[in-house]
């Protein structure tokens, strides 16, 4: 498990429910000067073919969760675990410690590259489920009503409403996430609304980082406008 943030980098954990807009918020924060670590990318690394987590998953679920190339079929695996809390718990036990270990290694690399003077936003969808909210200087929650999450999942990922609700209900509740939030970005409106909210959030993050002894540099370029429901 990754240790609590050290004296150098200012670490912000970003979380939110599925289809709340975390990916878009990460992009907007990157364009304003934040360094981004995506736990989903790290999760893909720890379950690559031949890795210890890969072996545990295949032993537990069988080869039916593999692609023809022998990699984990994330869609197939998701369809199995989202409806079974015990299977979700197993998968989390296998992957979470390894993801946080790899995250710690990447933070050490980033600290060396930046001299330790940077804001790092860590995109961690299952922050609350992993009981990791205490590890960071700030917890930033991207929030959207469940009904909007369902609309986005159906429209953008082509799944049924029933499956969309199952995926939402398999995660921490909206109330649990908000309970752990130091800062909330609302994402139930337009992309322009979201950009303004991210502007305000970035100013607050920079202010807190400076008070903690950091001086991250803000970028002046404005982000391009894209769909904000990622």
C-alpha positions in Angstrom: 0.0 0.0 0.0 1.2 3.5 -0.8 2.3 5.6 2.2 0.7 8.9 2.9 1.9 11.8 0.8 5.4 13.1 1.7 6.6 16.6 2.2 7.1 17.3 -1.5 4.4 16.6 -4.1 0.9 17.9 -3.3 -1.4 14.9 -3.9 -5.0 15.3 -4.9 -7.2 12.2 -5.1 -9.9 12.6 -7.7 -12.9 10.3 -7.6 -16.5 10.0 -8.6 -19.0 7.5 -9.8 -19.0 5.9 -13.2 -19.8 8.4 -16.0 -19.6 11.3 -13.6 -17.0 13.1 -15.9 -13.7 12.2 -14.2 -11.8 11.8 -17.5 -12.9 15.2 -18.7 -12.0 16.8 -15.4 -8.6 15.2 -15.5 -8.0 16.5 -19.0 -9.0 20.0 -17.9 -6.8 19.9 -14.8 -3.9 18.7 -16.9 -4.3 21.7 -19.2 -4.2 24.0 -16.2 -0.9 22.5 -14.9 -1.6 19.4 -12.9 0.2 16.2 -13.3 -2.2 13.2 -13.8 -1.8 9.6 -12.7 -4.7 7.4 -13.8 -5.3 4.4 -11.6 -7.3 2.7 -14.4 -4.1 2.7 -16.6 -2.1 1.3 -13.7 -4.8 -1.4 -13.2 -4.4 -2.5 -16.8 -0.7 -2.8 -16.1 -1.0 -5.0 -13.0 -3.3 -7.5 -14.8 -1.2 -7.9 -18.0 -0.7 -11.4 -19.1 1.7 -13.3 -16.8 1.5 -10.8 -14.0 0.7 -12.2 -10.5 -2.8 -10.5 -10.5 -3.5 -12.0 -14.0 -2.7 -15.4 -12.7 -5.0 -15.0 -9.6 -7.8 -13.8 -11.7 -7.5 -16.6 -14.3 -7.3 -19.2 -11.5 -10.5 -17.8 -9.9 -12.7 -17.0 -12.9 -11.3 -19.4 -15.5 -10.1 -18.8 -19.0 -13.5 -17.5 -20.1 -12.4 -14.1 -19.0 -9.5 -14.0 -21.4 -9.2 -12.6 -24.9 -7.9 -14.8 -27.8 -4.5 -13.1 -27.1 -4.6 -14.3 -23.4 -5.2 -10.8 -21.9 -8.0 -10.1 -19.4 -11.2 -9.3 -21.2 -12.2 -6.4 -19.0 -15.7 -6.2 -20.5 -16.4 -9.9 -19.8 -14.9 -9.7 -16.3 -17.0 -6.6 -15.6 -20.2 -8.4 -16.6 -19.4 -11.1 -14.1 -18.4 -9.1 -11.1 -20.8 -6.1 -11.2 -23.7 -8.3 -10.2 -21.9 -10.1 -7.4 -20.5 -8.2 -4.4 -18.3 -11.2 -3.3 -16.6 -11.3 -6.7 -16.1 -7.5 -6.7 -14.5 -7.9 -3.3 -12.2 -10.6 -4.6 -11.1 -8.6 -7.6 -10.5 -5.6 -5.4 -8.3 -7.6 -3.0 -6.3 -8.9 -6.0 -5.8 -5.6 -7.7 -6.0 -2.7 -5.3 -2.7 -3.3 -3.3 -0.8 -3.8 -6.5 -2.2 -0.6 -8.1 -1.3 1.5 -5.1 2.2 0.0 -5.0 2.7 0.9 -8.6 1.2 4.3 -8.0 3.8 4.9 -5.3 6.6 4.0 -7.7 5.3 6.4 -10.3 5.0 9.1 -7.7 8.7 8.6 -6.8 9.6 8.9 -10.4 7.5 12.1 -10.8 9.1 13.6 -7.7 12.5 13.1 -9.2 11.5 14.7 -12.5 9.8 17.7 -11.0 12.0 18.3 -8.0 9.0 17.7 -5.9 7.3 21.0 -6.7 4.1 19.9 -8.4 0.4 19.2 -7.9 -0.4 15.6 -8.8 -4.0 14.6 -9.4 -4.6 10.8 -9.0 -7.7 9.6 -10.8 -9.0 6.9 -8.4 -12.6 5.8 -9.2 -12.7 3.4 -6.2 -11.0 5.7 -3.7 -13.7 5.2 -1.1 -14.1 1.4 -1.7 -10.3 1.0 -1.3 -10.4 3.0 2.0 -7.6 5.2 0.8 -9.1 8.6 1.2 -6.8 9.3 4.2 -3.6 9.0 2.0 -3.9 12.3 0.3 -3.8 16.0 1.1 -7.1 16.6 -0.7 -10.0 14.5 -2.0 -11.7 16.0 -5.0 -15.1 14.5 -6.0 -16.7 14.8 -9.4 -20.4 14.6 -8.7 -23.4 13.9 -11.0 -26.9 12.7 -10.1 -27.4 8.9 -10.7 -30.1 9.6 -13.3 -27.6 11.5 -15.4 -25.0 8.8 -15.0 -27.5 6.3 -16.4 -28.3 8.5 -19.3 -24.6 8.8 -20.2 -23.9 5.1 -19.8 -26.8 4.2 -22.1 -26.0 6.9 -24.7 -22.2 6.6 -24.8 -21.4 3.0 -23.8 -24.4 1.3 -25.4 -25.5 -0.7 -22.3 -29.0 -1.2 -21.0 -30.5 0.9 -18.2 -30.6 -2.2 -16.0 -26.8 -2.8 -16.5 -26.1 0.9 -16.0 -27.9 0.9 -12.6 -26.1 -2.4 -11.7 -22.7 -0.7 -12.3 -23.7 2.4 -10.4 -25.0 0.3 -7.5 -21.8 -1.8 -7.4 -19.8 1.3 -6.4 -19.8 3.4 -3.3 -22.9 5.5 -2.8 -23.0 9.1 -3.8 -23.4 10.1 -0.2 -20.3 8.1 0.8 -18.1 9.8 -1.8 -19.4 13.3 -0.8 -18.7 12.5 2.9 -15.0 12.1 2.0 -14.8 15.1 -0.2 -12.7 18.2 0.6 -13.8 19.8 -2.7 -16.7 18.9 -5.0 -17.0 19.6 -8.8 -20.6 19.4 -9.9 -21.0 18.0 -13.4 -24.7 17.9 -14.3 -24.7 20.9 -16.7 -22.8 21.9 -19.9 -19.2 21.6 -20.7 -18.9 25.4 -20.2 -20.3 25.0 -16.7 -17.8 22.2 -16.0 -14.9 24.3 -17.3 -15.8 27.1 -14.9 -16.1 24.7 -12.0 -12.7 23.2 -12.8 -11.2 26.8 -13.0 -12.5 27.4 -9.5 -11.3 24.1 -8.2 -7.8 24.5 -9.7 -7.5 27.9 -8.0 -8.4 26.3 -4.7 -6.0 23.4 -5.2 -3.2 25.8 -6.0 -4.0 28.0 -3.0 -3.9 24.9 -0.7 -0.7 23.6 -2.3 1.0 27.0 -1.8 -0.1 27.0 1.9 1.4 23.5 2.2 4.7 24.9 0.9 4.3 24.2 -2.8 4.3 26.6 -5.7 2.8 24.8 -8.7 2.8 26.8 -11.9 -0.5 27.6 -13.6 -0.8 27.4 -17.3 -2.4 30.2 -19.2 -3.8 28.4 -22.2 -7.5 27.7 -22.3 -8.7 24.1 -22.8 -10.4 23.1 -26.0 -14.1 22.4 -25.6 -15.1 18.7 -25.8 -17.9 16.5 -24.5 -17.8 16.6 -20.7 -19.4 13.3 -19.8 -16.4 10.9 -19.7 
